Amino acid sequence: MSSDVVKRMVDAADAFLQALSADQRSKAQLDFFDEAERKNWHYVPRDRQGLSIREMDEHQRSLAQRLVASGVSEHGYDKIQTIISLEEVLAQIEGAGRRFPRDPQLYYVSIFGSPGSDVPWGWRFEGHHVSLNYTLIDGVLVGPTPLFFGSNPAQVRHGEREGLRALKEEEDLGRQLLHELDGTQRAQAIIATDAPADILTTNVPHVGDEVQAEGLAGADMSESQRQVLRALVEVYVGRLPEACAKEALARVEEAGWSAAHFAWAGSEEVGGPHYYRVQGAMYLAEYDNTQNDANHIHAVWRDLERDFGEDALRRHLRQGHA
């Protein structure tokens, strides 16, 4: 992937680490080869390894945000900030007796290894409903996934921010594609009348048998329907920096839209619990909106070959690198 993206990540990660105290750095910088922790990603509110935004001063926070911005597009960065800001909305909705703190500063930066070194390194930015995971080997960004965005509420229904939808495109384009199918196509695309309670892959480090290619194949869609399918996938890859998004989309295009499958479960109408996924030979976009009266979205982009840079890391180690 683009050397410019890698340079921005290296520079941002290094500047962030250099600005930390020794105690902060011991929290923020982790062992790359502690595979259990590096792949210990999630999107729920929980304690995490790394250094939280709450533990940083203003300068350190700005450097942390610079690192986050290096890993996503401008549009993706705006979505992240909107998602994080919903913690304050949730705090108001749930009130004083809420189960979780709903704190927009409980997002954590973790640097695995040493930025820009000859050995593999990576970084993670994570908290409730945001998980960014990057793996770099031999100066190449080989794994910019899993890439998870969520939104609760999916649509703010009361207050000053009423109507706000952090993941509008993920929901609307999925439903648009379903509604553009004819009766026979729709019957094939809908794999269940009830939507699952969450994305089926949850936080597994690598997607295996959790999902299979089901539903309607792109080969059985019209050209205009495949254009909507493409637009939907572009929403997910468009979270990445432009150069990374182009590379990811090129891989999808090379595999061909005919082989992609679109599967839907649950309600076909706005406001009802629903789920969909778009799956190809090497990628998965998975979405669910069932919780909190179908006003709570989980939406993830997975690379079935490159999550956490797995294939490239195995090759690197086979070549005798420590």
N, C-alpha and C positions, 0 to 999 in steps of 0.2 A: 504494500500500500504506500501511499504518497510519503516521500521523505520529509516533506514540509509538515505533515501531520505528526510524524514521529518526532521531529525536532521540537515542535511546539510542546508535545507531551514531555519530552526529556527536560526541556528548559523549565517548564512549569513545575514538574515534579521536583527537580533539583532545587529550584528557588524556594519552593514550599518547605522542603526538608531543611534547607540552610537557615530558614527563619525560625525554626523551632528550638526550644530549649532541649537539653539532654533528656529530661524526663518526658517531654512531649514526643521527642523523636523515638524514644524507646517504645512508645505506644503506637506511633504512626508507621514505623518501618518494621516490617515483618519478613520472615524467611520465605523466599519464593518457593523453596522446595518443601515447605510444609503444605503439602497438597490438600490435606483435609481442611485447613483453614482457608487456603486460597480459593477453594471451590465451595466454601461454606456460605453461599449467597442466599438471600431471602428478601422478601418484600413486605414482611409483617413488622409491626413495632416490636423490637426486642433489643436486648443488650448485644453489642457488636464489638469486635476487635477493631482497633484503629483509634484515631483521634477525632473526637466529635467537634463540630462547629462551636458548641458551647464552651469548649476548653481552649479556644483560640482567641487571640486579641484581634482587633480590627484589621491590622496589616496581614496577619496570618490568614484570616478569613478571605481577604481579597485574593491572596495567592491560591487558596484552596479553590475559589471560584474560577480563577484563571485555569487551573488544572481541569476542572469540570468542563469548562468551555472548550478546552483543547480536544475533548473526546466526543463532542456532539456538534450538530449544526446549530446555526443561530436559532432556527425554529425549535430544535430539540432543547436547546438551553432555556428558551422561553417557557416551554412546556414543563421542564423540571422546576423552574421557579414558581410556576402556577401550582403544580402539584404540591410542592412544599408549603406554599401559602395556605393550602386547604387544611393543614393541621390546625390553624387558628379557627377556621370555620367548624371543623369537627369538635374542637374544644367547646365552642358555643353550643353546638347541637347536643352534645352529650352531657354537658353540665359538670358540676363539681364532683359528682359521684362516678365519673367516668373511670373505665378500667385502665386506660393508657394515658400517659401525660399529654400526648398531642402537642409536642414541642417542635417547632420548625428548626431548632438548633440541634436536634438529636439525629444528625446526619453525619456520617463518619468517613474520613479519608484514610485509606490503608495503602501503603506503598510496599510492594513485595519485591525484595532485592534492592539493587542499586540502579537508579535511572541512568540509561546510556552506557551501561557496562557491557563487556563482551559476553557475560553470562545472561541468561534470560531474566527478565524482570516484568513487573506488571503493576497495576493499581486498580483500586476499587473505590467508588463513591456510592454510599448506600445508606438508606434509611427507609422509613415507611413509604412504600409505593414508588421508590426509585432504586434501581440497582444497575450500576454501570461497571462492567468488568473488562479489563484490557490485558492482553498478553503480548509481550514484545520479545522477539528472539533474533539475535544477529542483526539488530538495527531495523527489524521489520515488524510492523504491527500485524501479527498473524491471527489474533483472536479478539475482536471487539464485541464479543457476546459471552454470556447472555446479556440482553439489553431489555430491561423491564421498566415499564411505566404503568402506574395505576392511578385511580382517581376516586376518592370518596369525600363528598358526593360526586357522582358523575355529572350531575347538574345541580348547581346551588339553587335551592327552591325558595329561600327566604333571605331577607336582609339586604344589605347594601350591594352585595355581589350576586344578587338573584339573576339566574340565567347563565352564569358562567359555566362553561363546559371545557375542562382541560383536555379531554381526549375526544373532541367532537368528530374529527375525521375518521378515527378508528371505528366509531359506532356508525356514523352515517353512511360511509362507503360500503361497509359490510352489509348493512340492510339494503342499500341501493342495489347491490349486486343480486341479493336474494330476490328482490321485487322485480328485477328485469328478466328473471328466468320465466319461461312458460311453465304450464302445469306439469308437463312430463319432466322437465329439467328440475323444477323445484322439488318434485317428489324424490328425485335421485339425490339432490343436494341435502335434503333434510334427513339426518341420520337418527334423530330421536325427537320425540314430542316434548320431552323435558330436558332442560339445560342442566349440565352438571353444576355442582356448587362452587367450582373453581376451575381454573385452567387445569387440564389433566396432567400436564407435565410438572406442575407446581414448581418446586425449587430443585429438581434433580440436577446434578452437575452435568450430565450428558443424557440427551433424549434417546431412549431405547425403545422398548415395547409399549411405552405409555400411550402412544398414539400410532395409528396406521393411516395411510392415505385412503380416505373414504370420501363419499359424496360425489359431486359432479366434476368430471375431468374437464380441463380446459379444452380438450379436443372436441368436446360435446357442446361447447359454447359458440355463439356467434362471434364475429370479430368485434362488434361493439361491446358485447359482454366481456370479452377478454380484455378490452381496454379498461373497463371498470376494475377487473381483477388486477391488472397491472397497476392501476392507480392506487388500489388498496395496498398492495405490496410496497409501493413507493412511500406510502405513509410510514411504514415501519423502517425501511432502510433510510428514509429521509431524516431519521433522528441522528444518523451518523454524520461526521464531517463530509463535505461534498465529495472529496476524492474517495473516501471509503464507501460512501453510498453508491458512487458510480461503479466501483469495483464489485460491490455486492450485487448490484442490479445486473451487471454484465454476466456474472455467474448464473444468476437466475435466468437471464435471457438465453444464455448458452444452453442451459438445460431444456429450455423450451416451455412455452405457456401451455402447450397441449398436454404435457405430462403433469401439470399442477392440478391439485384437487381442492375444491371448495366444499367444506362441510358445515352445516348449520344444525343447531339443536335449540329447541324451545320456542318461545313466542315469536311470531313474525311481525308483531305490531310494536310500535313505540310504547315504552313503559312496562313491557312484559319481560320476564327473565329470559335471557337468550345467550347463545354461545356460538362462536364460529372458529374455524381455523383454515388457513391456506397452507398447503403442504406440498413440497416438491422433494426431489431426491436428496437435496442437501440443505433445505431450509424449512423453517416453520414459523408462521405468524399465528399466534393463538390468543384468543380474546374470550373473556367471560364477563357477563354483567347480570348477576343473579342476587347478590347479597344486598342487604338493606333495601328491600322492596325494589330490586332491580335498579338501584341507583349507586352502583359501586363497581367500577371497571378494573379488570386486570388485563393487561395486554403486553405480550412479550415477543421479541424477535430472537430466534435461535438459529445458529448455524450448526447443522447436524454433523458437520465434519470438523469445524474449527472452534467450537465453544472452548474457552480457556486455552486455545492454541494447542489442543491435544495432539493432533497429527504432526504438526511442526515440531512440537517438543519431543515427541518420540523419535523423529528423524534426527533431531539435534543430538540427542543422547546416544543414539545408535552410532553416530559418527565419532564417538569417543570424547565428547565434551563433558566436562564435569558439571 
